[in-house]
């Protein structure tokens, strides 16, 4: 064996005063130097020195260095550590300072302070035997970083000169440090089986947290959810391509810790894939006679729409795998385009879903966002299929003529794939990134005009014009649908209010002039509210009259003055008697409820224009203005035995 000679440190050492940490022999520490004496030590000793001896310092713990040279040196800790300066890094921001990387060599004891300025120098006595260690760095890597709890007792260990005292203080701390390193090594140890790796990480997480019981339950629930999700994927009837994607994602989900943001995104994606109706559909009701009765009960007129629906049912009876048509109802507002779509779904026995496209200016609303974005969601088409739960619903694309365009894309262009029967069997949403079959969906679009619809989109749809209603049709619609609906909404009965057809015609011609029936519906609602007030007041007055009759009978009031009788009777009839039922709504009641007619001014203007023609009855000549020689034209029209002489 070759003997190892001990290494001696210099008997005089410059002192580096620190108060941040404790440097132990064999350990490495970074310390910041920004005080006056320590800066002088670095500049004069380390930066200007050329020998190895000039890089050896004495590090004194628990001793702050004064900010200026004028202040006296504080009492020094008697035990220090001889250190080797390995690296010096300087900086001028925010103030001049140096950062030293120092390695502890051995301990020493201060015998005498020889000099205080510009930096302290002391005579020291070496306490430890310093020998060469060939693999110091390797041994340090195996031990790992010491914990912060170890440094709390570092000063006491540094002061313990006796080996027995140092063992008593150090061994319990080292045992605790080794246990922590073993626990950390278990968490970092790679596992061949991915399932075992996830299970091995989670018990350590339970130990480190205080509320372990609740977290155990949550993690067990998460494990059960993943298992249930995997079973749903295996038993689902999704296409092969979608099934492969789901199996790949569920394997990635098992490897992920729950703290990762992608864990929730992957789980939401898999839940959506499982919930989509890949092969689930409803059975169509193909009875044409029942469908015709149902359409006639729901809507009056609209013969073109009813005929097209019945044609689809007839062809559907002859061919089972018929693709869903793409219809577009074009007409003025209020004619019932949206309600017809709901009636079509009811007639076919399908689910109904409405998608409002008015003001949509982002193509991601149709095709969804890619999963790389934060807060990504599927498009409205896929989201609607998830909502209805079947793959053959009736989709109503409402207000397709009011689509916008912005920097986020053109949603009308995104609808080209959706509304093309040759392409929508392979529709790919950006969020799913898997093809979905839309060929069984019955798409119905509504629009007020075709002028704002792009030509390519208009070419893919079957246009069905929905004209406005005539006066006779509006009267029938009002008495079949609108008036019963308003009576039900306002709690009235036909025995309490009566609206004849003449009154309805007055409302249509004098108060509402529109293609649809929305304004007519609002006017009927205003009439019902006014009648409801009268009915409620009448019930209150009936109860008041009953109470007054009881009090009169008990009081036996027999003497009433003759001249006061008419006054009292009129007062009671005005204030106490309820209105007679049913309340008839005539033209005078319309004026009281709805105000003067809105379109009476135009009618009066037309009458003024008609007065320019002088009408003479029974062949009488007005004001003697007729002369045989003039070039006036006379027209005689027989009407009920009378002759109308029209003088132009």
C-alpha positions in Angstrom: 0.0 0.0 0.0 1.2 3.4 -0.8 1.1 5.9 2.0 -1.0 9.0 1.5 0.8 12.1 2.9 -1.4 14.7 4.7 -1.8 18.1 3.1 -1.2 21.2 5.2 -3.0 24.5 4.7 -1.2 27.8 5.1 -0.8 29.1 8.7 -2.1 32.5 7.6 -5.4 32.7 5.7 -7.5 35.7 4.4 -11.0 35.5 6.0 -14.2 35.5 3.9 -17.1 36.5 6.2 -20.4 34.9 5.3 -23.9 34.7 6.9 -25.9 32.9 4.3 -24.9 29.3 4.7 -22.3 27.0 6.2 -19.5 25.4 4.2 -18.6 21.9 5.4 -15.4 20.1 4.4 -16.0 18.2 1.1 -19.0 20.3 0.1 -19.4 23.0 -2.5 -21.2 26.3 -2.1 -21.9 29.5 -4.1 -21.8 32.7 -2.2 -22.3 36.3 -3.2 -19.7 38.9 -2.3 -20.9 42.5 -2.1 -19.5 44.0 1.1 -16.4 46.2 1.3 -13.8 43.9 3.0 -14.9 40.8 1.0 -14.7 42.8 -2.3 -11.1 43.9 -1.4 -10.3 40.2 -0.7 -11.5 39.1 -4.1 -9.8 41.9 -6.0 -6.4 41.8 -4.2 -6.1 38.2 -3.4 -8.0 36.1 -6.0 -7.9 38.2 -9.1 -4.3 39.3 -8.7 -2.8 36.2 -7.3 -1.0 33.7 -9.6 -0.3 30.8 -7.3 -2.5 28.0 -6.1 -2.0 29.1 -2.5 -3.6 32.5 -3.3 -6.9 30.7 -4.0 -7.2 29.2 -0.5 -9.5 31.2 1.8 -10.8 30.9 5.3 -14.6 30.9 5.3 -16.1 32.1 8.6 -19.8 31.3 9.1 -22.5 33.3 11.0 -20.4 36.5 10.7 -21.8 39.4 8.6 -19.3 41.7 7.0 -19.8 45.5 7.7 -21.0 47.6 4.8 -18.0 50.0 4.9 -14.4 49.9 5.9 -14.9 52.5 8.6 -16.9 50.1 10.8 -15.1 47.8 13.2 -14.8 44.1 12.5 -17.5 42.1 14.3 -16.7 39.2 16.6 -15.6 36.3 14.5 -16.8 32.7 14.8 -13.8 30.7 16.2 -14.2 27.7 13.9 -14.0 28.1 10.1 -13.5 26.1 6.9 -10.5 26.4 4.6 -11.9 26.6 1.1 -10.6 26.5 -2.5 -12.0 29.2 -4.8 -12.9 27.3 -8.0 -14.7 30.1 -9.9 -15.1 33.9 -9.7 -17.9 35.6 -11.7 -18.3 39.4 -11.5 -21.1 41.8 -12.4 -21.9 45.5 -12.1 -25.7 45.3 -12.0 -27.5 46.4 -9.9 -24.3 47.1 -8.0 -20.7 45.7 -8.2 -20.5 42.2 -6.8 -18.9 38.8 -7.3 -20.2 35.3 -7.1 -17.7 32.7 -5.8 -17.8 28.9 -6.2 -15.9 27.5 -3.3 -15.1 23.9 -2.2 -14.5 23.1 1.5 -11.1 21.5 2.4 -10.8 21.1 6.1 -11.6 22.9 9.4 -9.4 25.4 11.2 -9.4 27.4 14.4 -8.6 31.1 14.6 -5.6 31.7 16.9 -5.2 35.4 16.3 -6.4 38.1 14.0 -3.3 39.7 12.4 -4.9 42.3 10.2 -8.3 43.9 9.7 -7.9 46.2 6.7 -8.3 46.1 3.7 -9.5 42.6 4.5 -9.0 40.4 7.6 -6.1 38.0 7.8 -5.7 35.6 10.8 -3.3 33.0 12.1 -5.1 29.6 12.0 -4.6 26.1 13.3 -5.6 23.2 11.2 -8.0 20.8 13.0 -8.7 18.1 10.4 -6.4 15.7 8.5 -6.6 16.7 4.9 -5.9 13.8 2.4 -6.3 13.4 -1.3 -9.6 11.9 -2.5 -9.4 10.7 -6.1 -13.2 10.4 -6.7 -14.7 13.3 -4.7 -17.1 14.4 -7.4 -18.3 10.9 -8.0 -19.0 10.3 -4.3 -20.9 13.6 -4.1 -23.1 12.6 -7.0 -24.0 9.4 -5.3 -24.8 11.1 -2.0 -26.8 13.8 -3.7 -27.6 17.2 -2.4 -28.0 17.6 1.3 -31.3 18.7 2.6 -32.0 22.1 4.1 -32.7 20.4 7.4 -29.1 19.2 7.4 -27.7 22.7 7.2 -29.6 23.8 10.3 -27.2 21.7 12.3 -24.2 22.4 10.1 -22.7 25.0 12.4 -23.0 22.7 15.4 -21.3 19.9 13.4 -18.6 22.4 12.3 -17.9 23.4 16.0 -17.7 19.7 17.2 -14.0 19.0 17.4 -14.3 15.6 18.9 -15.0 12.8 16.5 -17.5 11.1 18.8 -19.6 14.3 19.1 -19.7 14.7 15.4 -20.9 11.1 14.9 -23.7 11.6 17.4 -24.9 14.7 15.6 -24.3 13.6 12.0 -25.5 9.9 11.9 -29.2 10.6 12.6 -29.2 13.4 9.9 -27.4 11.1 7.4 -29.9 8.3 8.0 -32.8 10.6 7.4 -31.1 11.9 4.2 -30.5 8.4 2.9 -34.2 7.5 3.4 -35.2 10.5 1.5 -32.8 9.6 -1.4 -34.1 6.1 -1.5 -37.7 7.3 -1.7 -36.7 9.7 -4.5 -34.9 7.0 -6.3 -38.0 4.8 -6.3 -40.0 7.5 -8.0 -37.4 8.0 -10.7 -36.7 4.3 -11.4 -38.0 3.4 -14.9 -40.6 0.6 -15.2 -41.0 -1.7 -18.2 -44.7 -2.0 -17.6 -46.5 1.3 -18.1 -49.4 0.3 -15.9 -47.1 -0.5 -13.0 -45.3 2.8 -13.5 -48.5 4.8 -13.0 -49.4 2.8 -9.9 -45.9 3.2 -8.5 -45.9 7.0 -8.7 -49.3 7.5 -7.1 -48.6 5.9 -3.6 -45.7 8.3 -3.1 -48.1 11.2 -3.9 -50.4 9.9 -1.2 -47.6 9.8 1.4 -46.4 13.4 0.6 -49.8 14.9 1.1 -51.6 15.3 4.4 -55.1 14.8 3.2 -54.4 11.3 1.9 -57.8 9.7 2.3 -59.7 12.1 0.0 -57.0 11.9 -2.6 -57.0 8.1 -2.5 -60.7 8.2 -3.2 -60.3 10.7 -6.1 -57.6 8.6 -7.7 -59.5 5.4 -7.3 -62.5 7.2 -9.0 -60.2 8.4 -11.8 -58.9 4.9 -12.3 -62.4 3.5 -12.4 -63.4 6.2 -15.0 -60.5 5.3 -17.2 -61.4 1.6 -17.0 -65.1 2.4 -17.8 -63.9 4.6 -20.7 -61.8 1.8 -22.1 -64.7 -0.6 -21.9 -67.0 1.9 -23.7 -64.4 2.2 -26.5 -64.2 -1.6 -26.8 -68.0 -2.1 -26.9 -68.8 1.0 -29.2 -69.7 0.5 -32.8 -67.5 3.2 -34.2 -65.6 2.8 -37.5 -62.2 1.1 -37.5 -60.3 4.3 -38.1 -61.9 6.0 -35.1 -61.4 2.9 -33.0 -57.7 2.9 -33.7 -57.4 6.5 -32.7 -59.3 6.0 -29.5 -57.1 3.0 -28.5 -54.0 5.0 -29.1 -55.3 7.9 -27.1 -56.3 5.7 -24.1 -52.8 4.3 -24.0 -51.4 7.8 -23.9 -53.9 8.7 -21.2 -52.7 5.8 -18.9 -49.1 7.0 -19.1 -49.9 10.6 -18.3 -49.9 12.0 -14.8 -53.1 13.8 -13.9 -51.3 17.1 -13.3 -50.5 17.5 -17.0 -52.8 19.9 -18.9 -53.0 17.4 -21.8 -54.6 14.8 -19.4 -57.9 16.7 -19.3 -57.9 17.4 -23.0 -57.3 13.8 -24.0 -60.0 12.6 -21.6 -62.6 15.1 -22.9 -61.7 14.0 -26.5 -62.2 10.3 -25.6 -65.5 11.0 -23.9 -66.8 12.9 -27.0 -65.7 10.0 -29.2 -67.6 7.5 -27.1 -70.8 9.7 -26.9 -71.1 10.4 -30.6 -73.8 8.3 -32.4 -71.7 6.5 -35.0 -74.4 3.9 -35.9 -77.3 4.9 -33.7 -80.4 6.1 -35.6 -84.2 6.4 -35.3 -86.8 4.7 -37.4 -88.6 6.9 -39.8 -92.4 7.1 -39.8 -93.3 6.5 -43.5 -97.2 6.7 -43.3 -98.0 9.3 -46.0 -101.7 9.7 -44.9 -100.7 10.3 -41.3 -98.0 12.7 -42.4 -100.4 14.7 -44.5 -102.9 15.0 -41.6 -100.1 16.1 -39.2 -98.8 18.7 -41.6 -102.3 20.1 -42.3 -103.0 20.4 -38.5 -99.7 22.2 -37.8 -99.7 24.6 -40.8 -102.3 26.2 -43.1 -101.4 26.7 -46.8 -97.7 26.0 -47.7 -98.7 23.5 -50.3 -95.2 23.4 -51.9 -93.5 22.5 -48.6 -96.0 19.8 -47.8 -95.8 18.3 -51.2 -92.0 18.1 -51.0 -92.1 16.3 -47.6 -94.6 13.8 -48.8 -92.5 13.1 -51.9 -89.5 12.4 -49.7 -91.6 10.0 -47.7 -92.8 8.2 -50.8 -89.3 7.8 -52.2 -88.1 6.7 -48.8 -90.7 3.9 -48.8 -89.3 2.6 -52.1 -85.6 3.0 -51.3 -84.2 2.5 -47.8 -80.7 3.9 -48.2 -81.8 7.3 -49.5 -79.5 10.2 -48.7 -81.0 13.1 -46.9 -82.0 16.0 -49.1 -80.7 19.5 -48.7 -83.7 21.9 -48.6 -83.7 25.7 -48.4 -86.9 27.6 -47.5 -86.7 31.1 -48.9 -89.4 33.6 -47.9 -90.2 36.8 -46.0 -90.0 36.9 -42.2 -92.8 35.5 -40.1 -94.3 33.0 -42.6 -93.3 30.0 -40.5 -90.1 28.6 -42.1 -88.6 27.6 -38.8 -91.7 26.0 -37.4 -92.1 24.0 -40.6 -88.7 22.5 -40.0 -89.8 21.4 -36.6 -93.0 19.9 -38.0 -91.0 18.0 -40.6 -89.0 16.4 -37.9 -92.2 15.6 -36.0 -93.7 14.1 -39.1 -90.7 11.8 -39.8 -90.3 10.8 -36.2 -86.8 12.2 -36.1 -84.9 14.3 -33.6 -84.8 18.0 -34.3 -81.8 20.4 -33.7 -81.7 24.1 -34.7 -78.4 25.8 -35.5 -78.6 29.6 -35.6 -76.2 30.9 -38.2 -77.1 34.6 -38.1 -73.9 36.7 -37.5 -71.5 33.7 -37.4 -68.2 34.8 -38.9 -65.8 32.1 -37.8 -65.4 28.9 -39.8 -64.4 27.1 -36.6 -68.0 27.3 -35.5 -68.8 24.8 -38.3 -65.6 22.7 -38.4 -64.4 23.1 -34.9 -61.0 24.0 -33.5 -57.8 21.9 -33.6 -56.9 20.2 -30.3 -53.6 22.1 -30.2 -55.4 25.3 -29.2 -56.3 26.0 -25.6 -60.0 25.7 -25.0 -60.6 23.8 -28.3 -64.2 22.6 -29.0 -65.9 20.7 -31.7 -68.0 22.5 -34.3 -71.7 23.0 -34.1 -72.5 20.1 -36.4 -70.7 17.5 -34.2 -71.9 19.1 -31.1 -75.5 18.9 -32.4 -75.1 15.2 -33.2 -73.8 14.7 -29.6 -76.9 16.5 -28.3 -79.5 14.6 -30.2 -77.8 11.3 -29.8 -78.7 9.9 -33.3 -77.0 10.1 -36.7 -80.2 10.9 -38.7 -81.7 14.0 -37.1 -83.3 17.0 -38.8 -80.8 19.9 -38.7 -82.3 23.4 -39.2 -79.7 25.8 -40.4 -81.5 29.0 -39.5 -80.7 32.4 -41.3 -78.1 30.9 -43.7 -78.2 34.2 -45.7 -76.9 36.2 -42.8 -73.5 34.5 -42.5 -70.5 36.8 -42.1 -66.9 36.7 -43.1 -63.8 37.7 -41.1 -60.1 37.0 -40.6 -61.1 33.7 -38.9 -62.4 32.4 -42.2 -65.6 32.1 -44.2 -68.3 29.8 -42.6 -70.2 29.7 -45.8 -67.2 28.0 -47.5 -67.1 25.6 -44.6 -70.7 24.7 -45.2 -69.9 23.6 -48.7 -68.7 20.2 -47.5 -71.6 19.8 -45.0 -74.3 20.5 -47.5 -72.9 18.5 -50.4 -74.5 15.0 -50.6 -71.4 13.7 -52.5 -69.0 14.9 -49.7 -70.8 14.9 -46.4 -70.5 11.1 -45.9 -66.8 11.8 -45.1 -67.1 15.0 -43.1 -64.0 15.7 -41.0 -64.2 18.0 -38.0 -60.9 19.7 -37.0 -61.4 18.6 -33.3 -62.2 15.0 -34.1 -59.7 14.6 -36.9 -61.8 11.5 -37.9 -64.3 11.2 -40.7 -68.0 11.2 -39.7 -70.9 10.3 -41.9 -73.6 13.0 -42.4 -75.3 11.5 -45.3 -78.4 10.4 -43.2 -78.9 13.9 -41.8 -81.8 15.9 -43.3 -80.6 19.5 -43.6 -83.1 22.3 -43.9 -81.8 25.8 -44.4 -83.9 29.0 -44.0 -83.3 32.4 -45.6 -85.1 35.6 -46.4 -83.3 36.2 -49.7 -80.9 34.3 -51.9 -79.0 37.5 -52.9 -76.5 37.2 -50.1 -76.0 33.4 -50.3 -72.8 32.5 -52.3 -73.5 30.9 -55.6 -71.5 27.7 -54.8 -73.6 27.2 -51.6 -76.8 28.0 -53.3 -76.1 25.4 -56.0 -76.0 22.7 -53.4 -79.4 23.3 -52.0 -82.9 22.7 -53.3 -84.7 26.1 -53.2 -88.3 26.1 -52.1 -90.0 29.5 -52.2 -92.4 30.3 -49.3 -94.6 33.2 -50.3 -96.4 35.6 -48.0 -100.0 34.9 -46.8 -103.1 36.4 -48.3 -105.8 38.0 -46.2 -108.0 34.9 -46.3 -105.0 32.7 -45.2 -104.1 35.0 -42.4 -107.7 34.9 -41.1 -107.7 31.1 -41.1 -104.3 31.0 -39.4 -105.5 33.5 -36.8 -108.6 31.5 -35.9 -107.0 28.1 -36.1 -103.6 28.7 -34.4 -102.9 32.2 -33.1 -106.1 33.0 -31.1 -106.2 29.6 -29.3 -102.5 30.0 -28.5 -103.0 33.5 -27.1 -106.0 32.4 -25.1 -104.0 29.6 -23.5 -101.0 31.9 -22.8 -103.3 34.5 -21.0 -105.5 32.1 -19.1 -108.7 33.0 -21.0 -111.4 30.8 -22.5 -113.7 31.2 -25.6 -116.6 31.9 -23.2 -114.8 35.0 -22.0 -113.7 36.6 -25.3 -115.0 36.5 -28.8 -113.1 37.8 -31.8 -115.2 37.6 -35.0 -113.6 37.3 -38.5 -114.6 40.8 -39.4 -112.5 42.1 -36.4 -109.6 39.9 -37.5 -109.8 41.4 -41.0 -109.8 44.9 -39.6 -106.6 44.1 -37.6 -105.0 42.7 -40.8 -105.9 45.6 -43.1 -105.7 48.5 -40.7 -103.1 47.6 -38.1 -100.7 45.0 -39.7 -99.5 45.0 -43.2 -96.9 42.2 -43.5 -96.2 39.0 -45.4 -96.1 36.9 -42.2 -98.3 36.8 -39.1 -95.9 38.0 -36.3 -97.4 41.4 -35.9 -100.9 39.9 -36.1 -99.9 37.6 -33.2 -98.7 40.5 -31.2 -101.9 42.5 -31.7 -104.0 39.5 -30.7 -101.8 39.2 -27.6 -102.5 42.9 -26.7 -106.2 42.3 -27.1 -106.1 39.3 -24.8 -104.1 41.2 -22.2 -106.7 44.0 -22.2 -109.6 41.4 -21.8 -107.6 39.7 -19.0 -107.6 43.0 -17.1 -111.4 43.4 -17.5 -112.0 39.8 -16.5 -109.8 40.1 -13.4 -111.5 43.4 -12.4 -114.9 41.7 -12.9 -114.1 38.8 -10.6 -112.9 41.3 -8.0 -116.1 43.3 -8.3 -118.3 40.2 -8.1 -116.7 39.3 -4.8 -117.1 42.9 -3.6 -120.8 42.8 -4.6 -121.4 39.6 -2.6 -119.8 41.1 0.5 -121.9 44.3 0.1 -125.1 42.3 -0.3 -124.4 40.4 2.9 -123.8 43.6 4.9 -127.0 45.2 3.5 -129.1 42.2 4.5 -127.6 42.3 8.0 -128.1 46.1 8.4 -131.7 46.0 7.0 -131.4 49.4 5.3 -135.0 50.1 4.1 -135.1 53.9 3.7 -133.5 55.2 0.6 -134.3 58.6 -0.8 -136.1 58.7 -4.2 -133.9 61.3 -5.8 -130.7 59.4 -4.7 -131.8 56.1 -6.2 -130.7 56.7 -9.9 -127.3 58.1 -8.8 -126.5 55.1 -6.6 -127.7 52.6 -9.3 -125.5 54.1 -11.9 -122.6 54.2 -9.6 -122.9 50.5 -8.7 -123.3 49.6 -12.4 -120.2 51.5 -13.4 -118.0 50.4 -10.5 -119.4 47.1 -9.2 -121.1 45.1 -12.0 -118.8 42.7 -13.9 -118.6 42.9 -17.7 -121.0 40.7 -19.6 -119.5 37.5 -21.0 -118.2 36.8 -23.6 -116.6 40.2 -24.4 -117.1 40.9 -28.0 -114.2 42.7 -29.8 -115.5 45.0 -32.5 -114.0 48.0 -34.3 -114.7 50.4 -31.4 -113.0 48.0 -29.0 -110.0 47.8 -31.3 -109.7 51.6 -31.2 -109.8 51.6 -27.4 -107.2 48.7 -27.1 -104.8 49.2 -30.1 -105.4 52.9 -30.7 -106.3 54.6 -34.0 -105.6 52.5 -37.2 -102.1 52.8 -38.5 -103.0 52.7 -42.1 -106.1 54.9 -42.1 -104.2 57.9 -43.4 -103.3 56.1 -46.6 -106.9 55.1 -47.1 -108.1 58.7 -46.6 -105.5 59.9 -49.2 -106.9 57.5 -51.7 -110.4 58.8 -51.0 -109.2 62.4 -51.7 -107.8 61.2 -55.0 -111.1 59.5 -55.8 -113.0 62.8 -55.1 -111.4 64.3 -58.2 -113.9 62.2 -60.2 -117.4 63.5 -60.0 -120.0 60.8 -59.7 -123.5 61.7 -60.9 -126.3 59.4 -59.9 -129.5 58.8 -62.0 -128.2 60.7 -65.0 -128.1 64.1 -63.2 -125.4 66.5 -64.5 -123.4 68.2 -61.8 -123.0 72.1 -61.8 -124.0 72.5 -65.5 -120.5 71.8 -66.7 -121.5 69.4 -69.5 -121.5 70.8 -73.0 -122.0 68.8 -76.2 -119.2 70.6 -78.0 -116.5 69.9 -75.4 -114.0 67.0 -75.7 -115.1 65.4 -72.4 -115.4 61.6 -72.2 -118.4 60.1 -70.6 -118.7 56.6 -69.4 -122.0 55.1 -68.3 -121.9 52.1 -66.1 -125.1 50.3 -65.0 -125.1 49.4 -61.4 -128.3 48.1 -59.7 -130.6 50.0 -61.9 -128.6 53.2 -61.6 -126.3 54.8 -64.1 -123.0 56.3 -63.0 -121.9 59.2 -65.1 -118.1 59.7 -64.7 -116.9 63.0 -65.9 -113.1 63.1 -66.5 
